[in-house]
Amino acid sequence: MNTLQLEVLADEFAFLEGPRWRDGKLWLSDVFGKAIYTVTPDGARSKILDVPKGPSGIGFLPDKPPVFASMADRCLYKIVNGAMVLHADISKLVNSDINDMVIDAKGNAYVGNMGYDLFGGEEMKLTNMILVTADGKAREVANGLAFPNGPVITPDGKTLIVAESFGRKLTAFDIQTDGSLKNRRVFADLEGAEPDGICLDAEGAVWVAAINRGGFLRVKEGGEVTHKIETGKRMAIACTLGGEDGHTFFGLTFGGAFKEISKGGRNSRLETTRVDVGASGSP
């Protein structure tokens, strides 16, 4: 297994999630800083929007508007002229705060949720995944998931892979023409590693933020781990691939105990390294 090292690009965020490379810059959600940022390859940051209920997953509709998951009010919003515009209210379809999501080429958003009050100490419950179509209509497309997180979609648009954080595995579905999910199967058993955010590379392998393993893992279908990016005592939270040639790995890390994640300290940072296999375009 190959081991890579990270370098810090930007720091002093509260808790970063949802990294997305788009049009020469990286988009980021600072969940407990309650804002969305962009960061350029030289580390310059710009605040795009304050999000009172905490942002998480980010995506882009085919006609360009960014869309993000607003966690506590369980809604998706578009960013239009610097303002939040409601895309879909899915609060009646979920029983907990929403988190990460991915948007496909048709504008379909696949949205996960925690399933229970994670930071309030509630016992873990299985939960569902919601499809929001480009016109803002929403329905459940999967259930019985153990904290669905970090979804990605293959370049042909036919397969969705989702991290089940407390299932300690990556789960795959076939995407039907109407956006429904079928043929649920295990893409990779992570042998105890808990996946948070993930991204897909051009060879079909998945980079996994293994929050309990001190690093990011590159995992092939079936479970073989080919690379690890060490994070030491910092937790690996989420990742994506981008940069001008698609070979820059962007990793989000958090320094501190799990109980400190929601406290609003400035312990989160964006780190980078270079990888041999470039981006697939998802998330």
LUMDO-742346 format. One line per field, with one value per residue (C-alpha): x, z, y; residue number from 0. Coordinates in nm, 4 decimals. Example, Ala and Ser with C-alpha at 12.3 -4.5 7.8 and 13.67 -1.06 7.14 Angstrom:
REM residues 2
x c(1.2300/1.3670) $
z c(0.7800/0.7140) $
y c(-0.4500/-0.1060) $
num c(0/1) $
***
This chain:
REM residues 283
x c(0.0000/0.1266/0.1283/0.0977/0.1340/-0.0807/0.0099/-0.2140/-0.3813/-0.6292/-0.7167/-0.9128/-1.2551/-1.5080/-1.6007/-1.5642/-1.7733/-1.8886/-1.5775/-1.6569/-1.4206/-1.5923/-1.4689/-1.1192/-1.1984/-1.3054/-1.6457/-1.6744/-1.9430/-1.8378/-2.1124/-2.0729/-1.9254/-2.2619/-2.1268/-2.0259/-1.6824/-1.4748/-1.0969/-0.8608/-0.5577/-0.3339/-0.5438/-0.7397/-1.0865/-1.4128/-1.7344/-2.0211/-2.3156/-2.4157/-2.6362/-2.8157/-2.9143/-2.5719/-2.4729/-2.3503/-2.3527/-2.3089/-2.3953/-2.4590/-2.7669/-2.7161/-2.8038/-2.5245/-2.6864/-2.5146/-2.7425/-2.6688/-2.8213/-2.9299/-2.9018/-3.1295/-3.4279/-3.3897/-3.4174/-3.2196/-3.1512/-3.0172/-2.7790/-2.9176/-2.7597/-2.5979/-2.9229/-3.0821/-3.3758/-3.5721/-3.5262/-3.7004/-3.8284/-3.7748/-3.8424/-4.1521/-3.9509/-3.6682/-3.6528/-3.3203/-3.0792/-2.9787/-2.6093/-2.4216/-2.5615/-2.4661/-2.6325/-2.6278/-2.6224/-3.0037/-3.0180/-3.1315/-3.0030/-2.9521/-2.9604/-2.8619/-2.9548/-2.8182/-3.1168/-3.0952/-2.9609/-2.5901/-2.4591/-2.7362/-2.6295/-2.9347/-2.8967/-2.8186/-3.1137/-3.1212/-3.2550/-3.3360/-3.2076/-3.4138/-3.4226/-3.4934/-3.5494/-3.4395/-3.7857/-3.7737/-3.9995/-3.8843/-3.9370/-3.7663/-3.5526/-3.3726/-3.4040/-3.2409/-2.9107/-2.6654/-2.5949/-2.5835/-2.3020/-2.0838/-2.2661/-2.0970/-2.2189/-2.0220/-1.9497/-2.2048/-2.4750/-2.5763/-2.4417/-2.4640/-2.2180/-2.2896/-2.0859/-2.2710/-2.0722/-2.1879/-2.2318/-1.8548/-1.9000/-1.9626/-2.2966/-2.3843/-2.7174/-2.8187/-2.9810/-3.3017/-3.4152/-3.6615/-3.3917/-3.5020/-3.2358/-3.2326/-3.0018/-2.8491/-2.5146/-2.1874/-1.9274/-1.6613/-1.6529/-1.4218/-1.3288/-1.4110/-1.3215/-1.6048/-1.6458/-1.7474/-1.7102/-1.5941/-1.5002/-1.4642/-1.1541/-1.1169/-1.0370/-1.3532/-1.1800/-1.3230/-1.1255/-1.2737/-1.2353/-1.1947/-1.2907/-1.1773/-0.8553/-0.6428/-0.6432/-0.7950/-0.8076/-0.8257/-1.0509/-1.1271/-1.4525/-1.4305/-1.2374/-0.8700/-0.6954/-0.4264/-0.3264/-0.3474/-0.3053/-0.2020/-0.3686/-0.2013/-0.4113/-0.6495/-0.9763/-1.0286/-1.3708/-1.4268/-1.2387/-1.2564/-1.0317/-0.9806/-0.7303/-0.6452/-0.5588/-0.7848/-0.4913/-0.5031/-0.6479/-0.8341/-0.8798/-1.0768/-0.9488/-1.0475/-0.8148/-0.9831/-1.2153/-1.5465/-1.7400/-1.5708/-1.6955/-2.0159/-1.8608/-1.7658/-1.3884/-1.1552/-1.0015/-1.0877/-0.8628/-0.8220/-0.5155/-0.3852/-0.1564/-0.1022/-0.2297/-0.1601/-0.5209/-0.7332/-1.0924/-1.4011/-1.6163/-1.8090/-1.9143) $
z c(0.0000/-0.0927/0.1735/0.0923/0.3042/0.3179/0.3211/0.4747/0.2253/0.4527/0.8214/1.1140/1.0032/1.2515/1.0817/0.7073/0.4918/0.1304/-0.0741/-0.4439/-0.7200/-0.9675/-1.2185/-1.0782/-0.7076/-0.4240/-0.2592/0.1100/0.3779/0.7247/0.9136/1.2572/1.1208/0.9396/0.6089/0.2594/0.1255/-0.1852/-0.1749/-0.4687/-0.5408/-0.3645/-0.0460/-0.0775/0.0710/0.0064/0.2040/-0.0363/0.1992/0.5656/0.6366/0.9718/0.9992/0.8998/0.5448/0.4448/0.1004/-0.2082/-0.5719/-0.8992/-1.1198/-1.4970/-1.5505/-1.3057/-0.9769/-0.6684/-0.4375/-0.0766/0.2061/0.5025/0.7882/1.0731/0.8673/0.6344/0.3124/-0.0091/-0.1245/-0.4476/-0.4334/-0.6638/-0.6747/-0.3374/-0.1666/-0.0482/-0.2647/-0.1560/-0.3895/-0.1813/0.1730/0.2627/0.6356/0.6191/0.4587/0.7152/1.0940/1.1495/1.0164/0.6541/0.5600/0.2403/-0.1118/-0.4765/-0.7927/-1.1225/-1.4795/-1.4897/-1.1804/-0.9482/-0.5933/-0.3655/-0.0042/0.3121/0.6727/1.0125/1.1210/1.4826/1.7053/1.6713/1.8784/2.1376/2.2272/2.0922/2.0031/1.6374/1.4083/1.0464/0.8021/0.4405/0.1343/-0.0476/-0.4181/-0.5093/-0.8831/-1.0772/-1.0406/-0.6604/-0.6151/-0.3439/-0.2540/-0.0638/-0.2810/-0.0212/0.3466/0.6155/0.5813/0.8676/0.8501/0.4705/0.3920/0.1052/-0.2069/-0.5498/-0.8988/-1.1704/-1.4929/-1.6932/-1.4481/-1.3804/-1.0307/-0.6995/-0.4234/-0.0698/0.2486/0.5353/0.8165/1.0956/0.8633/0.7994/0.4302/0.0890/-0.0632/-0.4340/-0.6173/-0.9819/-1.0850/-1.2865/-1.5606/-1.3221/-1.0565/-0.8405/-0.6787/-0.7276/-0.6802/-0.3470/-0.2856/-0.0947/-0.3011/-0.0307/0.3271/0.5062/0.7844/1.0727/0.9112/0.9425/0.6161/0.6249/0.2959/-0.0177/-0.3787/-0.6925/-0.9139/-1.2871/-1.2374/-1.0342/-0.6966/-0.4018/-0.1707/0.1775/0.4745/0.7445/1.0434/1.2990/1.1236/1.1050/0.7306/0.3850/0.2100/-0.1628/-0.1923/-0.4988/-0.5524/-0.3380/-0.0591/-0.1625/-0.0169/-0.2520/-0.0892/0.2448/0.3221/0.6847/0.9064/1.2348/1.5351/1.3152/1.1963/0.8233/0.7441/0.3677/0.0379/-0.3318/-0.6375/-0.8512/-0.9516/-1.3069/-1.4112/-1.1664/-0.9780/-0.6648/-0.3637/-0.1247/0.2251/0.5119/0.8605/1.2181/1.5171/1.8427/2.0102/1.8535/2.1274/2.0205/1.6602/1.7316/1.9762/1.7171/1.7736/1.4802/1.4505/1.0918/0.7913/0.4205/0.3186/-0.0175/-0.1892/-0.5437/-0.6665/-0.9756/-1.0728/-1.1419/-1.0812/-1.2195/-1.1644/-0.8616/-0.6243) $
y c(0.0000/0.3450/0.6180/0.9884/1.3030/1.6166/1.9851/2.2524/2.4870/2.6722/2.6433/2.7902/2.6719/2.5295/2.1987/2.1510/1.9172/1.8799/1.9708/2.0223/2.1388/2.3684/2.6295/2.6693/2.6745/2.4504/2.4917/2.4050/2.3925/2.5058/2.3228/2.4782/2.8004/2.8197/2.9437/2.8305/2.9268/2.8931/2.8454/2.9015/2.6796/2.9331/2.9176/3.2431/3.2043/3.3871/3.3582/3.2947/3.2747/3.2542/2.9507/2.9833/2.6154/2.4805/2.3740/2.0289/1.8648/2.0844/2.0158/2.1948/2.1760/2.1352/2.5026/2.5991/2.7159/2.5723/2.3747/2.2876/2.0867/2.2973/2.0525/2.1554/2.2749/1.9737/2.1692/2.2082/2.5626/2.7096/3.0026/3.2717/3.6185/3.5588/3.4573/3.1301/3.0190/2.7111/2.4142/2.1444/2.0996/1.7322/1.7655/1.5410/1.2598/1.2384/1.2126/1.3874/1.6495/1.5996/1.5810/1.5017/1.4731/1.4348/1.5689/1.3771/1.5065/1.5203/1.7412/1.4625/1.5126/1.2123/1.3298/1.1451/1.2119/1.1142/0.9072/1.0205/1.2982/1.2224/1.5123/1.4806/1.1283/0.9446/0.5757/0.5086/0.4279/0.3155/0.5711/0.6521/0.8345/1.0955/1.1794/1.5409/1.5842/1.8918/2.0446/2.0117/1.7080/1.4661/1.1007/0.8197/0.5903/0.3748/0.2857/0.0732/0.2607/0.3063/0.6825/0.7344/0.9751/1.0961/0.9649/0.9571/0.8661/0.6864/0.8808/0.6804/0.7870/0.4269/0.3579/0.5395/0.4534/0.5717/0.5520/0.3867/0.5439/0.3143/0.0190/0.0474/-0.0180/0.1339/0.0372/0.0536/0.0852/0.0778/0.4078/0.3620/0.5988/0.7658/0.8115/0.5188/0.2992/-0.0796/-0.3805/-0.2801/-0.4472/-0.4062/-0.2203/-0.2637/-0.3909/-0.1474/-0.3898/-0.1591/0.1738/0.4274/0.6248/0.9889/1.1824/1.0006/1.0744/0.8663/0.8632/0.8010/0.4313/0.3692/0.3503/0.5418/0.7683/0.7291/0.9615/0.6955/0.9059/0.6455/0.5376/0.8525/0.8911/0.8706/0.5317/0.4585/0.1534/-0.0570/-0.2429/-0.5544/-0.3805/-0.3731/-0.0664/0.0636/0.3948/0.5722/0.9405/0.9804/1.2423/1.1481/1.2510/1.4513/1.2972/1.2540/1.4036/1.4403/1.4589/1.5307/1.5452/1.8538/2.1152/2.2159/1.8592/1.6732/1.5219/1.7367/1.5592/1.7878/1.6470/1.7990/1.7180/1.7997/1.8248/1.7343/1.4866/1.3859/1.5679/1.8928/1.8831/2.0766/2.3262/2.5887/2.5976/2.6627/2.3161/2.2233/2.2663/2.1975/1.9958/1.8760/1.6306/1.5018/1.1654/0.9550/0.8854/1.1929/1.2930/1.1212/1.4281/1.2987/1.4332) $
num c(0/1/2/3/4/5/6/7/8/9/10/11/12/13/14/15/16/17/18/19/20/21/22/23/24/25/26/27/28/29/30/31/32/33/34/35/36/37/38/39/40/41/42/43/44/45/46/47/48/49/50/51/52/53/54/55/56/57/58/59/60/61/62/63/64/65/66/67/68/69/70/71/72/73/74/75/76/77/78/79/80/81/82/83/84/85/86/87/88/89/90/91/92/93/94/95/96/97/98/99/100/101/102/103/104/105/106/107/108/109/110/111/112/113/114/115/116/117/118/119/120/121/122/123/124/125/126/127/128/129/130/131/132/133/134/135/136/137/138/139/140/141/142/143/144/145/146/147/148/149/150/151/152/153/154/155/156/157/158/159/160/161/162/163/164/165/166/167/168/169/170/171/172/173/174/175/176/177/178/179/180/181/182/183/184/185/186/187/188/189/190/191/192/193/194/195/196/197/198/199/200/201/202/203/204/205/206/207/208/209/210/211/212/213/214/215/216/217/218/219/220/221/222/223/224/225/226/227/228/229/230/231/232/233/234/235/236/237/238/239/240/241/242/243/244/245/246/247/248/249/250/251/252/253/254/255/256/257/258/259/260/261/262/263/264/265/266/267/268/269/270/271/272/273/274/275/276/277/278/279/280/281/282) $
***
